[in-house]
Amino acid sequence: MAAMRALHSLLALLAPALAARPVAVAASSGDELQGRALAAWLAEIQPAPAELEWTAIPWRASFGSAVLEAEEQAQPVLLWAMNGHPLGCT
């Protein structure tokens, strides 16, 4: 439940940046991936800086060391755990 709340908070932070980002629509002339259209597609699929803010979070691979570090800094710990394949292919 706490993980869901943390994910909801993260999505709430990113929502304004995602909503403000324009969506490009390519023409269907058959040469969409050539010239400027290719540049437009590359610009569209590259993540915006606001979409990469989660990479600044100091993730830890070891829960035990994360708990010790969090206690020293009086910070919370988010434990992200899942069961199954990371892409949902079970």
Biopython code that builds the backbone (N, CA, C, O; Angstrom):
import numpy as np
from Bio.PDB.StructureBuilder import StructureBuilder

atoms = [
    (1, "MET", "N", (0.823, -1.181, 0.000)),
    (1, "MET", "CA", (0.000, 0.000, 0.000)),
    (1, "MET", "C", (0.872, 1.251, 0.000)),
    (1, "MET", "O", (0.570, 2.213, -0.707)),
    (2, "ALA", "N", (1.938, 1.251, 0.776)),
    (2, "ALA", "CA", (2.833, 2.401, 0.826)),
    (2, "ALA", "C", (3.515, 2.614, -0.521)),
    (2, "ALA", "O", (3.742, 3.750, -0.937)),
    (3, "ALA", "N", (3.837, 1.523, -1.194)),
    (3, "ALA", "CA", (4.463, 1.640, -2.509)),
    (3, "ALA", "C", (3.506, 2.273, -3.503)),
    (3, "ALA", "O", (3.924, 3.064, -4.349)),
    (4, "MET", "N", (2.238, 1.939, -3.412)),
    (4, "MET", "CA", (1.244, 2.527, -4.304)),
    (4, "MET", "C", (1.101, 4.023, -4.045)),
    (4, "MET", "O", (0.959, 4.813, -4.979)),
    (5, "ARG", "N", (1.139, 4.409, -2.761)),
    (5, "ARG", "CA", (1.056, 5.831, -2.434)),
    (5, "ARG", "C", (2.276, 6.577, -2.969)),
    (5, "ARG", "O", (2.155, 7.692, -3.476)),
    (6, "ALA", "N", (3.452, 5.959, -2.855)),
    (6, "ALA", "CA", (4.674, 6.591, -3.354)),
    (6, "ALA", "C", (4.627, 6.725, -4.875)),
    (6, "ALA", "O", (5.020, 7.757, -5.419)),
    (7, "LEU", "N", (4.155, 5.700, -5.553)),
    (7, "LEU", "CA", (4.030, 5.755, -7.007)),
    (7, "LEU", "C", (3.017, 6.816, -7.414)),
    (7, "LEU", "O", (3.243, 7.551, -8.376)),
    (8, "HIS", "N", (1.909, 6.904, -6.695)),
    (8, "HIS", "CA", (0.891, 7.915, -6.986)),
    (8, "HIS", "C", (1.485, 9.304, -6.807)),
    (8, "HIS", "O", (1.226, 10.189, -7.622)),
    (9, "SER", "N", (2.277, 9.516, -5.757)),
    (9, "SER", "CA", (2.910, 10.818, -5.528)),
    (9, "SER", "C", (3.881, 11.158, -6.644)),
    (9, "SER", "O", (3.925, 12.300, -7.100)),
    (10, "LEU", "N", (4.654, 10.187, -7.085)),
    (10, "LEU", "CA", (5.597, 10.405, -8.172)),
    (10, "LEU", "C", (4.868, 10.760, -9.458)),
    (10, "LEU", "O", (5.277, 11.680, -10.168)),
    (11, "LEU", "N", (3.805, 10.051, -9.762)),
    (11, "LEU", "CA", (3.023, 10.351, -10.966)),
    (11, "LEU", "C", (2.369, 11.722, -10.867)),
    (11, "LEU", "O", (2.258, 12.422, -11.873)),
    (12, "ALA", "N", (1.936, 12.117, -9.680)),
    (12, "ALA", "CA", (1.341, 13.441, -9.503)),
    (12, "ALA", "C", (2.372, 14.529, -9.758)),
    (12, "ALA", "O", (2.033, 15.584, -10.293)),
    (13, "LEU", "N", (3.626, 14.290, -9.385)),
    (13, "LEU", "CA", (4.682, 15.264, -9.649)),
    (13, "LEU", "C", (4.987, 15.372, -11.136)),
    (13, "LEU", "O", (5.261, 16.464, -11.633)),
    (14, "LEU", "N", (4.941, 14.256, -11.849)),
    (14, "LEU", "CA", (5.287, 14.244, -13.264)),
    (14, "LEU", "C", (4.134, 14.638, -14.178)),
    (14, "LEU", "O", (4.368, 15.020, -15.325)),
    (15, "ALA", "N", (2.896, 14.554, -13.699)),
    (15, "ALA", "CA", (1.725, 14.786, -14.553)),
    (15, "ALA", "C", (1.733, 16.150, -15.240)),
    (15, "ALA", "O", (1.452, 16.204, -16.438)),
    (16, "PRO", "N", (2.040, 17.258, -14.554)),
    (16, "PRO", "CA", (2.020, 18.547, -15.255)),
    (16, "PRO", "C", (3.025, 18.612, -16.404)),
    (16, "PRO", "O", (2.725, 19.172, -17.459)),
    (17, "ALA", "N", (4.195, 18.050, -16.210)),
    (17, "ALA", "CA", (5.204, 18.078, -17.269)),
    (17, "ALA", "C", (4.782, 17.212, -18.448)),
    (17, "ALA", "O", (5.009, 17.575, -19.602)),
    (18, "LEU", "N", (4.174, 16.078, -18.161)),
    (18, "LEU", "CA", (3.724, 15.203, -19.235)),
    (18, "LEU", "C", (2.550, 15.807, -19.995)),
    (18, "LEU", "O", (2.469, 15.666, -21.215)),
    (19, "ALA", "N", (1.646, 16.472, -19.299)),
    (19, "ALA", "CA", (0.480, 17.067, -19.945)),
    (19, "ALA", "C", (0.877, 18.260, -20.807)),
    (19, "ALA", "O", (0.240, 18.524, -21.827)),
    (20, "ALA", "N", (1.927, 18.987, -20.408)),
    (20, "ALA", "CA", (2.345, 20.175, -21.145)),
    (20, "ALA", "C", (3.164, 19.841, -22.380)),
    (20, "ALA", "O", (3.393, 20.708, -23.223)),
    (21, "ARG", "N", (3.602, 18.616, -22.496)),
    (21, "ARG", "CA", (4.450, 18.215, -23.615)),
    (21, "ARG", "C", (3.600, 17.970, -24.852)),
    (21, "ARG", "O", (2.684, 17.149, -24.812)),
    (22, "PRO", "N", (3.886, 18.673, -25.968)),
    (22, "PRO", "CA", (3.075, 18.484, -27.171)),
    (22, "PRO", "C", (3.317, 17.112, -27.797)),
    (22, "PRO", "O", (4.406, 16.546, -27.702)),
    (23, "VAL", "N", (2.292, 16.608, -28.426)),
    (23, "VAL", "CA", (2.380, 15.318, -29.106)),
    (23, "VAL", "C", (2.431, 15.583, -30.605)),
    (23, "VAL", "O", (1.528, 16.205, -31.165)),
    (24, "ALA", "N", (3.494, 15.107, -31.250)),
    (24, "ALA", "CA", (3.651, 15.309, -32.690)),
    (24, "ALA", "C", (2.915, 14.203, -33.439)),
    (24, "ALA", "O", (2.951, 13.038, -33.044)),
    (25, "VAL", "N", (2.254, 14.584, -34.514)),
    (25, "VAL", "CA", (1.566, 13.622, -35.361)),
    (25, "VAL", "C", (2.247, 13.648, -36.717)),
    (25, "VAL", "O", (2.325, 14.699, -37.354)),
    (26, "ALA", "N", (2.742, 12.500, -37.166)),
    (26, "ALA", "CA", (3.451, 12.419, -38.437)),
    (26, "ALA", "C", (2.464, 12.257, -39.588)),
    (26, "ALA", "O", (1.399, 11.658, -39.438)),
    (27, "ALA", "N", (2.840, 12.799, -40.722)),
    (27, "ALA", "CA", (2.031, 12.617, -41.926)),
    (27, "ALA", "C", (2.156, 11.174, -42.392)),
    (27, "ALA", "O", (3.161, 10.520, -42.113)),
    (28, "SER", "N", (1.158, 10.676, -43.090)),
    (28, "SER", "CA", (1.197, 9.291, -43.536)),
    (28, "SER", "C", (1.543, 9.204, -45.018)),
    (28, "SER", "O", (0.828, 8.575, -45.797)),
    (29, "SER", "N", (2.652, 9.845, -45.399)),
    (29, "SER", "CA", (3.046, 9.860, -46.804)),
    (29, "SER", "C", (3.941, 8.684, -47.172)),
    (29, "SER", "O", (4.297, 8.531, -48.341)),
    (30, "GLY", "N", (4.305, 7.866, -46.222)),
    (30, "GLY", "CA", (5.158, 6.724, -46.512)),
    (30, "GLY", "C", (6.637, 7.005, -46.260)),
    (30, "GLY", "O", (7.432, 6.070, -46.162)),
    (31, "ASP", "N", (7.017, 8.279, -46.153)),
    (31, "ASP", "CA", (8.419, 8.604, -45.896)),
    (31, "ASP", "C", (8.565, 9.296, -44.546)),
    (31, "ASP", "O", (9.376, 10.211, -44.396)),
    (32, "GLU", "N", (7.772, 8.855, -43.556)),
    (32, "GLU", "CA", (7.767, 9.488, -42.241)),
    (32, "GLU", "C", (9.110, 9.406, -41.528)),
    (32, "GLU", "O", (9.413, 10.249, -40.684)),
    (33, "LEU", "N", (9.908, 8.412, -41.854)),
    (33, "LEU", "CA", (11.161, 8.219, -41.124)),
    (33, "LEU", "C", (12.361, 8.789, -41.859)),
    (33, "LEU", "O", (13.496, 8.404, -41.579)),
    (34, "GLN", "N", (12.131, 9.689, -42.782)),
    (34, "GLN", "CA", (13.234, 10.309, -43.519)),
    (34, "GLN", "C", (13.251, 11.803, -43.238)),
    (34, "GLN", "O", (12.216, 12.404, -42.950)),
    (35, "GLY", "N", (14.431, 12.393, -43.325)),
    (35, "GLY", "CA", (14.573, 13.846, -43.206)),
    (35, "GLY", "C", (14.090, 14.404, -41.887)),
    (35, "GLY", "O", (14.379, 13.856, -40.823)),
    (36, "ARG", "N", (13.354, 15.497, -41.962)),
    (36, "ARG", "CA", (12.890, 16.186, -40.767)),
    (36, "ARG", "C", (11.897, 15.351, -39.974)),
    (36, "ARG", "O", (11.826, 15.497, -38.754)),
    (37, "ALA", "N", (11.142, 14.495, -40.609)),
    (37, "ALA", "CA", (10.185, 13.668, -39.885)),
    (37, "ALA", "C", (10.905, 12.736, -38.912)),
    (37, "ALA", "O", (10.416, 12.477, -37.813)),
    (38, "LEU", "N", (12.067, 12.238, -39.324)),
    (38, "LEU", "CA", (12.842, 11.388, -38.427)),
    (38, "LEU", "C", (13.288, 12.196, -37.211)),
    (38, "LEU", "O", (13.218, 11.709, -36.082)),
    (39, "ALA", "N", (13.742, 13.414, -37.432)),
    (39, "ALA", "CA", (14.152, 14.272, -36.309)),
    (39, "ALA", "C", (12.979, 14.545, -35.378)),
    (39, "ALA", "O", (13.136, 14.590, -34.158)),
    (40, "ALA", "N", (11.798, 14.729, -35.970)),
    (40, "ALA", "CA", (10.608, 14.968, -35.141)),
    (40, "ALA", "C", (10.279, 13.744, -34.297)),
    (40, "ALA", "O", (9.937, 13.872, -33.121)),
    (41, "TRP", "N", (10.380, 12.558, -34.894)),
    (41, "TRP", "CA", (10.128, 11.335, -34.134)),
    (41, "TRP", "C", (11.166, 11.158, -33.031)),
    (41, "TRP", "O", (10.816, 10.768, -31.916)),
    (42, "LEU", "N", (12.423, 11.433, -33.318)),
    (42, "LEU", "CA", (13.459, 11.313, -32.287)),
    (42, "LEU", "C", (13.198, 12.279, -31.141)),
    (42, "LEU", "O", (13.357, 11.927, -29.973)),
    (43, "ALA", "N", (12.795, 13.507, -31.485)),
    (43, "ALA", "CA", (12.484, 14.486, -30.437)),
    (43, "ALA", "C", (11.292, 14.026, -29.607)),
    (43, "ALA", "O", (11.240, 14.282, -28.404)),
    (44, "GLU", "N", (10.345, 13.356, -30.233)),
    (44, "GLU", "CA", (9.152, 12.898, -29.528)),
    (44, "GLU", "C", (9.451, 11.745, -28.571)),
    (44, "GLU", "O", (8.883, 11.684, -27.480)),
    (45, "ILE", "N", (10.327, 10.842, -28.967)),
    (45, "ILE", "CA", (10.555, 9.667, -28.119)),
    (45, "ILE", "C", (11.628, 9.884, -27.063)),
    (45, "ILE", "O", (11.746, 9.085, -26.134)),
    (46, "GLN", "N", (12.412, 10.951, -27.187)),
    (46, "GLN", "CA", (13.413, 11.241, -26.157)),
    (46, "GLN", "C", (12.704, 11.752, -24.913)),
    (46, "GLN", "O", (11.820, 12.601, -25.024)),
    (47, "PRO", "N", (13.064, 11.260, -23.730)),
    (47, "PRO", "CA", (12.390, 11.723, -22.516)),
    (47, "PRO", "C", (12.724, 13.185, -22.223)),
    (47, "PRO", "O", (13.854, 13.637, -22.414)),
    (48, "ALA", "N", (11.725, 13.896, -21.763)),
    (48, "ALA", "CA", (11.917, 15.285, -21.333)),
    (48, "ALA", "C", (12.661, 15.283, -20.001)),
    (48, "ALA", "O", (12.615, 14.291, -19.274)),
    (49, "PRO", "N", (13.340, 16.369, -19.673)),
    (49, "PRO", "CA", (14.057, 16.409, -18.382)),
    (49, "PRO", "C", (13.155, 16.094, -17.184)),
    (49, "PRO", "O", (13.594, 15.445, -16.235)),
    (50, "ALA", "N", (11.919, 16.541, -17.223)),
    (50, "ALA", "CA", (11.010, 16.266, -16.104)),
    (50, "ALA", "C", (10.694, 14.779, -15.996)),
    (50, "ALA", "O", (10.393, 14.289, -14.908)),
    (51, "GLU", "N", (10.758, 14.059, -17.108)),
    (51, "GLU", "CA", (10.489, 12.621, -17.080)),
    (51, "GLU", "C", (11.663, 11.826, -16.516)),
    (51, "GLU", "O", (11.519, 10.643, -16.208)),
    (52, "LEU", "N", (12.803, 12.456, -16.381)),
    (52, "LEU", "CA", (13.994, 11.770, -15.872)),
    (52, "LEU", "C", (14.328, 12.142, -14.429)),
    (52, "LEU", "O", (15.374, 11.753, -13.911)),
    (53, "GLU", "N", (13.431, 12.900, -13.780)),
    (53, "GLU", "CA", (13.713, 13.324, -12.410)),
    (53, "GLU", "C", (13.854, 12.153, -11.454)),
    (53, "GLU", "O", (14.553, 12.265, -10.447)),
    (54, "TRP", "N", (13.203, 11.026, -11.748)),
    (54, "TRP", "CA", (13.290, 9.857, -10.866)),
    (54, "TRP", "C", (14.708, 9.309, -10.821)),
    (54, "TRP", "O", (15.058, 8.616, -9.865)),
    (55, "THR", "N", (15.544, 9.597, -11.826)),
    (55, "THR", "CA", (16.910, 9.081, -11.826)),
    (55, "THR", "C", (17.781, 9.776, -10.782)),
    (55, "THR", "O", (18.858, 9.284, -10.446)),
    (56, "ALA", "N", (17.321, 10.915, -10.268)),
    (56, "ALA", "CA", (18.077, 11.631, -9.235)),
    (56, "ALA", "C", (17.850, 11.040, -7.845)),
    (56, "ALA", "O", (18.543, 11.406, -6.896)),
    (57, "ILE", "N", (16.887, 10.131, -7.720)),
    (57, "ILE", "CA", (16.616, 9.499, -6.428)),
    (57, "ILE", "C", (17.765, 8.550, -6.107)),
    (57, "ILE", "O", (18.134, 7.727, -6.945)),
    (58, "PRO", "N", (18.337, 8.651, -4.905)),
    (58, "PRO", "CA", (19.467, 7.777, -4.555)),
    (58, "PRO", "C", (19.004, 6.353, -4.224)),
    (58, "PRO", "O", (18.910, 5.979, -3.055)),
    (59, "TRP", "N", (18.716, 5.568, -5.263)),
    (59, "TRP", "CA", (18.258, 4.192, -5.075)),
    (59, "TRP", "C", (19.348, 3.348, -4.439)),
    (59, "TRP", "O", (20.532, 3.572, -4.688)),
    (60, "ARG", "N", (18.962, 2.392, -3.630)),
    (60, "ARG", "CA", (19.897, 1.458, -2.999)),
    (60, "ARG", "C", (19.470, 0.039, -3.350)),
    (60, "ARG", "O", (18.277, -0.256, -3.414)),
    (61, "ALA", "N", (20.433, -0.830, -3.575)),
    (61, "ALA", "CA", (20.140, -2.214, -3.926)),
    (61, "ALA", "C", (19.990, -3.094, -2.687)),
    (61, "ALA", "O", (19.381, -4.162, -2.755)),
    (62, "SER", "N", (20.535, -2.659, -1.570)),
    (62, "SER", "CA", (20.473, -3.444, -0.343)),
    (62, "SER", "C", (19.527, -2.773, 0.654)),
    (62, "SER", "O", (19.742, -1.627, 1.050)),
    (63, "PHE", "N", (18.482, -3.496, 1.053)),
    (63, "PHE", "CA", (17.498, -2.929, 1.973)),
    (63, "PHE", "C", (18.125, -2.632, 3.331)),
    (63, "PHE", "O", (17.839, -1.594, 3.927)),
    (64, "GLY", "N", (18.962, -3.513, 3.820)),
    (64, "GLY", "CA", (19.574, -3.314, 5.130)),
    (64, "GLY", "C", (20.418, -2.061, 5.203)),
    (64, "GLY", "O", (20.289, -1.281, 6.147)),
    (65, "SER", "N", (21.282, -1.855, 4.217)),
    (65, "SER", "CA", (22.119, -0.649, 4.228)),
    (65, "SER", "C", (21.272, 0.604, 3.999)),
    (65, "SER", "O", (21.599, 1.674, 4.512)),
    (66, "ALA", "N", (20.181, 0.475, 3.227)),
    (66, "ALA", "CA", (19.289, 1.612, 3.008)),
    (66, "ALA", "C", (18.609, 2.021, 4.311)),
    (66, "ALA", "O", (18.462, 3.211, 4.590)),
    (67, "VAL", "N", (18.195, 1.037, 5.109)),
    (67, "VAL", "CA", (17.553, 1.334, 6.385)),
    (67, "VAL", "C", (18.527, 2.031, 7.320)),
    (67, "VAL", "O", (18.166, 3.008, 7.976)),
    (68, "LEU", "N", (19.754, 1.540, 7.386)),
    (68, "LEU", "CA", (20.754, 2.173, 8.254)),
    (68, "LEU", "C", (21.031, 3.611, 7.816)),
    (68, "LEU", "O", (21.099, 4.519, 8.644)),
    (69, "GLU", "N", (21.186, 3.805, 6.524)),
    (69, "GLU", "CA", (21.445, 5.154, 6.004)),
    (69, "GLU", "C", (20.245, 6.073, 6.255)),
    (69, "GLU", "O", (20.422, 7.240, 6.607)),
    (70, "ALA", "N", (19.044, 5.560, 6.077)),
    (70, "ALA", "CA", (17.840, 6.358, 6.302)),
    (70, "ALA", "C", (17.705, 6.746, 7.768)),
    (70, "ALA", "O", (17.305, 7.869, 8.077)),
    (71, "GLU", "N", (18.035, 5.830, 8.672)),
    (71, "GLU", "CA", (17.972, 6.155, 10.101)),
    (71, "GLU", "C", (18.952, 7.254, 10.457)),
    (71, "GLU", "O", (18.634, 8.136, 11.255)),
    (72, "GLU", "N", (20.154, 7.212, 9.867)),
    (72, "GLU", "CA", (21.153, 8.254, 10.135)),
    (72, "GLU", "C", (20.667, 9.623, 9.658)),
    (72, "GLU", "O", (20.949, 10.643, 10.288)),
    (73, "GLN", "N", (19.940, 9.639, 8.546)),
    (73, "GLN", "CA", (19.497, 10.898, 7.952)),
    (73, "GLN", "C", (18.056, 11.252, 8.314)),
    (73, "GLN", "O", (17.538, 12.265, 7.845)),
    (74, "ALA", "N", (17.402, 10.436, 9.138)),
    (74, "ALA", "CA", (15.996, 10.630, 9.518)),
    (74, "ALA", "C", (15.117, 10.764, 8.278)),
    (74, "ALA", "O", (14.293, 11.673, 8.179)),
    (75, "GLN", "N", (15.308, 9.841, 7.334)),
    (75, "GLN", "CA", (14.557, 9.825, 6.084)),
    (75, "GLN", "C", (13.767, 8.527, 5.981)),
    (75, "GLN", "O", (14.138, 7.527, 6.596)),
    (76, "PRO", "N", (12.679, 8.532, 5.207)),
    (76, "PRO", "CA", (11.911, 7.294, 5.012)),
    (76, "PRO", "C", (12.573, 6.382, 3.984)),
    (76, "PRO", "O", (13.449, 6.808, 3.231)),
    (77, "VAL", "N", (12.145, 5.131, 3.965)),
    (77, "VAL", "CA", (12.641, 4.152, 3.002)),
    (77, "VAL", "C", (11.451, 3.628, 2.207)),
    (77, "VAL", "O", (10.421, 3.273, 2.781)),
    (78, "LEU", "N", (11.594, 3.580, 0.900)),
    (78, "LEU", "CA", (10.577, 2.976, 0.038)),
    (78, "LEU", "C", (11.094, 1.615, -0.388)),
    (78, "LEU", "O", (12.134, 1.508, -1.037)),
    (79, "LEU", "N", (10.361, 0.578, -0.020)),
    (79, "LEU", "CA", (10.715, -0.782, -0.428)),
    (79, "LEU", "C", (9.858, -1.134, -1.626)),
    (79, "LEU", "O", (8.640, -1.264, -1.504)),
    (80, "TRP", "N", (10.484, -1.289, -2.782)),
    (80, "TRP", "CA", (9.774, -1.645, -4.004)),
    (80, "TRP", "C", (9.995, -3.139, -4.212)),
    (80, "TRP", "O", (11.112, -3.575, -4.488)),
    (81, "ALA", "N", (8.943, -3.906, -4.081)),
    (81, "ALA", "CA", (9.039, -5.346, -4.245)),
    (81, "ALA", "C", (7.959, -5.806, -5.209)),
    (81, "ALA", "O", (6.862, -5.247, -5.244)),
    (82, "MET", "N", (8.275, -6.822, -5.984)),
    (82, "MET", "CA", (7.284, -7.344, -6.914)),
    (82, "MET", "C", (7.462, -8.845, -7.048)),
    (82, "MET", "O", (8.505, -9.407, -6.714)),
    (83, "ASN", "N", (6.428, -9.462, -7.539)),
    (83, "ASN", "CA", (6.433, -10.889, -7.718)),
    (83, "ASN", "C", (6.197, -11.178, -9.189)),
    (83, "ASN", "O", (5.192, -10.736, -9.746)),
    (84, "GLY", "N", (7.091, -11.904, -9.826)),
    (84, "GLY", "CA", (6.891, -12.258, -11.207)),
    (84, "GLY", "C", (7.877, -11.551, -12.123)),
    (84, "GLY", "O", (8.859, -10.956, -11.677)),
    (85, "HIS", "N", (7.594, -11.630, -13.386)),
    (85, "HIS", "CA", (8.439, -11.057, -14.428)),
    (85, "HIS", "C", (8.338, -9.530, -14.416)),
    (85, "HIS", "O", (7.237, -9.002, -14.257)),
    (86, "PRO", "N", (9.464, -8.793, -14.580)),
    (86, "PRO", "CA", (9.418, -7.338, -14.525)),
    (86, "PRO", "C", (8.529, -6.715, -15.611)),
    (86, "PRO", "O", (8.055, -5.592, -15.434)),
    (87, "LEU", "N", (8.298, -7.398, -16.704)),
    (87, "LEU", "CA", (7.454, -6.854, -17.769)),
    (87, "LEU", "C", (6.033, -7.411, -17.716)),
    (87, "LEU", "O", (5.233, -7.173, -18.620)),
    (88, "GLY", "N", (5.730, -8.139, -16.674)),
    (88, "GLY", "CA", (4.392, -8.690, -16.526)),
    (88, "GLY", "C", (4.141, -9.939, -17.357)),
    (88, "GLY", "O", (2.998, -10.372, -17.500)),
    (89, "CYS", "N", (5.195, -10.514, -17.900)),
    (89, "CYS", "CA", (5.063, -11.718, -18.730)),
    (89, "CYS", "C", (5.135, -12.952, -17.840)),
    (89, "CYS", "O", (6.213, -13.513, -17.644)),
    (90, "THR", "N", (4.011, -13.373, -17.306)),
    (90, "THR", "CA", (4.029, -14.531, -16.413)),
    (90, "THR", "C", (3.324, -15.708, -17.049)),
    (90, "THR", "O", (3.238, -16.776, -16.443)),
]
sb = StructureBuilder()
sb.init_structure("model")
sb.init_model(0)
sb.init_chain("A")
sb.init_seg("    ")
for serial, (resi, resn, name, xyz) in enumerate(atoms, 1):
    if name == "N":
        sb.init_residue(resn, " ", resi, " ")
    sb.init_atom(name, np.array(xyz, "f"), 0.0, 1.0, " ", f" {name:<3s}", serial, name[0])
structure = sb.get_structure()
